[in-house]
Amino acid sequence: MFDAIYYLAVVLLLALAVFGLLFVAKKQLGLGTSSPGFRLFGPKPEHRIGVVDHVSVDGKRRLILLRRDDVEHLIMTGGPVDVVIETGIVPQSPPRQVHDDVLADLAANPYALDTPTLASREG
């Protein structure tokens, strides 16, 4: 009886040692990084989709402008069927920044951007 318990304990310890070695090897080699626990505590991925703007059309329906991978899509929701109104909209470029040197030039010569007068058109 004692021999059976002894052999069972040895087999159990060997199994635990093998599982422990496999776990350590997995961690050292970086395997299994796609496990749910890794995704839960790891770095968050970049968002590829987002709501750019939305507006209510009436009490039930609304227009939503979505952006996915730098392409915008206009959809209408809330009616009997959701409708894609326009797809593949290229977003507008952000407004250009005015640099300090341009502002300094305008401060020195405030009339630099004025429209031409009639006298300068005639000559």
Secondary structure, 3 states (H helix, E strand, C coil): CHHHHHHHHHHHHHHHHHHHHHHHHHHHHCCCCCCHHHHHHCCCCCCCEEEEEEEECCCCCEEEEEEECCEEEEEEECCCCCEEEEEEECCCCCCCCCCHHHHHHHHHCCCCCCCCCHHHHHC
